[in-house]
Amino acid sequence: MTVLTLVANIKANTGHADLVKAELLKLIHSTRVEEGCINYDLHVDNENPNHFVFHETWETRELWQKHMNAPHIVAYGAAVVGAVESWTLDELTLIA
């Protein structure tokens, strides 16, 4: 089995960090109980409180893609419209 590791960087617009953080925190429980979720950990940059990072590991890419269409992810997207400056996603494969 090849697991999928993801690093998602979410940068809130100035003045919106509290809203974005609150909405990201709402994702934790629902995601951790999803099929295929191995870990789903939220971090904040020590020097930039507007920068959040998810470190995620999924059993398969297909199960992660299913997660990306889950109702709680869709609700998050709607809740943070205009509050997120940018976000990036890196898909990684463990090699050692």
SEFIMAR-911110 format. One record per residue (C-alpha): x, z, y; residue in three letters. Coordinates in steps of 0.001 Angstrom, whole numbers. Layout:
// SEFIMAR-911110
<<X, Z, Y>, 'Ala'>
...
//
This chain:
// SEFIMAR-911110
<<0, 0, 0>, 'Met'>
<<1344, -953, 3439>, 'Thr'>
<<69, 1396, 6098>, 'Val'>
<<-372, 335, 9702>, 'Leu'>
<<1075, 2439, 12509>, 'Thr'>
<<-130, 1943, 16057>, 'Leu'>
<<1074, 3160, 19412>, 'Val'>
<<-1507, 2738, 22148>, 'Ala'>
<<-511, 3317, 25774>, 'Asn'>
<<-3393, 3999, 28151>, 'Ile'>
<<-2672, 4346, 31866>, 'Lys'>
<<-5396, 5804, 34058>, 'Ala'>
<<-5862, 4745, 37636>, 'Asn'>
<<-4746, 7361, 40160>, 'Thr'>
<<-7428, 10020, 40475>, 'Gly'>
<<-9041, 9166, 37136>, 'His'>
<<-6727, 10940, 34672>, 'Ala'>
<<-9199, 13772, 34028>, 'Asp'>
<<-12017, 11353, 33210>, 'Leu'>
<<-9850, 9207, 30943>, 'Val'>
<<-8440, 12275, 29177>, 'Lys'>
<<-11921, 13704, 28596>, 'Ala'>
<<-13141, 10408, 27150>, 'Glu'>
<<-10052, 10041, 24936>, 'Leu'>
<<-10523, 13570, 23611>, 'Leu'>
<<-14083, 12657, 22582>, 'Lys'>
<<-12612, 10067, 20191>, 'Leu'>
<<-10517, 12495, 18162>, 'Ile'>
<<-12991, 14047, 15727>, 'His'>
<<-15054, 10912, 15072>, 'Ser'>
<<-11925, 8869, 14415>, 'Thr'>
<<-10132, 11384, 12217>, 'Arg'>
<<-13056, 11407, 9768>, 'Val'>
<<-13219, 7599, 9548>, 'Glu'>
<<-12299, 5887, 6307>, 'Glu'>
<<-8632, 4929, 6339>, 'Gly'>
<<-7483, 7180, 9182>, 'Cys'>
<<-4278, 8977, 8188>, 'Ile'>
<<-3473, 10391, 11620>, 'Asn'>
<<-4806, 9949, 15142>, 'Tyr'>
<<-2816, 11975, 17661>, 'Asp'>
<<-3187, 11943, 21439>, 'Leu'>
<<-261, 12667, 23765>, 'His'>
<<284, 12732, 27515>, 'Val'>
<<3513, 11693, 29215>, 'Asp'>
<<5404, 14774, 30456>, 'Asn'>
<<6316, 13043, 33714>, 'Glu'>
<<3178, 10992, 34344>, 'Asn'>
<<-198, 12698, 33802>, 'Pro'>
<<-1933, 9313, 34135>, 'Asn'>
<<-196, 7985, 30980>, 'His'>
<<-1733, 8765, 27584>, 'Phe'>
<<-387, 7692, 24196>, 'Val'>
<<-2148, 7561, 20857>, 'Phe'>
<<1, 7570, 17731>, 'His'>
<<-2156, 6364, 14852>, 'Glu'>
<<-1660, 5596, 11199>, 'Thr'>
<<-4219, 3705, 9131>, 'Trp'>
<<-4371, 2891, 5427>, 'Glu'>
<<-4935, -802, 6206>, 'Thr'>
<<-5219, -3112, 9191>, 'Arg'>
<<-8757, -3971, 8113>, 'Glu'>
<<-9876, -336, 8301>, 'Leu'>
<<-8279, -1, 11731>, 'Trp'>
<<-10129, -3120, 12899>, 'Gln'>
<<-13376, -1596, 11630>, 'Lys'>
<<-12531, 1485, 13722>, 'His'>
<<-12064, -657, 16824>, 'Met'>
<<-15727, -1710, 16559>, 'Asn'>
<<-17075, 1791, 15862>, 'Ala'>
<<-19781, 3104, 18212>, 'Pro'>
<<-17558, 5857, 19643>, 'His'>
<<-14860, 3318, 20578>, 'Ile'>
<<-17429, 1057, 22221>, 'Val'>
<<-18835, 4064, 24143>, 'Ala'>
<<-15326, 5002, 25301>, 'Tyr'>
<<-14804, 1493, 26686>, 'Gly'>
<<-18030, 1680, 28664>, 'Ala'>
<<-17256, 5179, 29975>, 'Ala'>
<<-13840, 4290, 31415>, 'Val'>
<<-14667, 987, 33119>, 'Val'>
<<-12716, 989, 36384>, 'Gly'>
<<-10784, 4140, 35442>, 'Ala'>
<<-8061, 2536, 33290>, 'Val'>
<<-5260, 665, 35031>, 'Glu'>
<<-3844, -830, 31826>, 'Ser'>
<<-3439, -376, 28126>, 'Trp'>
<<-1128, -1819, 25536>, 'Thr'>
<<-1077, -1660, 21782>, 'Leu'>
<<1895, -1960, 19429>, 'Asp'>
<<1263, -2577, 15728>, 'Glu'>
<<4132, -1276, 13609>, 'Leu'>
<<5154, -1287, 9959>, 'Thr'>
<<7269, 1531, 8524>, 'Leu'>
<<10543, 217, 7140>, 'Ile'>
<<12415, 3431, 6285>, 'Ala'>
//
